[in-house]
Amino acid sequence: MHVHDAAIAGQRDSRRPAGVAVTRVDAWTWSVRLFKTRSAAASACRGGHVKINGATAKPAQPVVPGDEVRV
């Protein structure tokens, strides 16, 4: 790991308080059974059908408690 990579790895998402679990939006939408498969959830994200707090979500975008997810 390079020094720059270590600095990036040590950063945390400013939206999330310490100790709060983060989940990918494609995995979360699949786990709450909005989609039958995780790949279908990822495809919906790539197609622009999933929004987090009003913004289009990419499959790997993190979801934290308090976020509004629309499908």
N, C-alpha and C positions, 0 to 999 in steps of 0.2 A: 504494500500500500504506500503510495506516495504521500508526502506531507500535505499536499493540497487535498487529496482524497480523504485523509484523516480529518482535516478541518471540516470538510463537507459532511462526513459521516457523523461528526459530533454535533452538528446542528440539528435542531428539532423544529417541527412545524409550529409557527407562532400562534396558530389557531387552537392548538391543543394544549391543555394544561398538563403538567407533569403527572405521570402515572395513568393516563387515560389510554386505553387500547385503541389502536387504529386498524381499520380493515379496508381492503381494496373495495371499490364500489361494485365491481363485477362479482366478486365473491359474496359481498353482502346481499346484493339483489337476488343472487341465486340461493343463498342460505335462508332468506325469508320467503323463498318460493315464489318470487315474482316471475322467475324464468325456470324452465324445466332443467336446463343445463347451464354450467358456468360459461361455456363457449357461446351459448345463445345470449347470455347477459353481456358478454364482452362485445358481441356483434351489435347489440342494441346500443351500447355505449359508443362504439365507433360510428354507428349510423346517426348519432345525434338524438336518440330517443330517450336518453337518461340525462337528467339535470340535477345538479347539487346546488342548492341555494340560488337557483335561477340561471346558473351557468352550465353550459354543456359539459358533460363529464367524460373523461377518457377512462378506459377500463381500470387502469392502475391508480386512479385518483383516490386519495384516502377519504374515508367517511368517519366522522367523529360524532359522539353524542351531541344532539342539538342541531345537526344539519338537516335540512329539508331535502328529501330525495323525491323527485317526480319522474315517473315512467310513462 
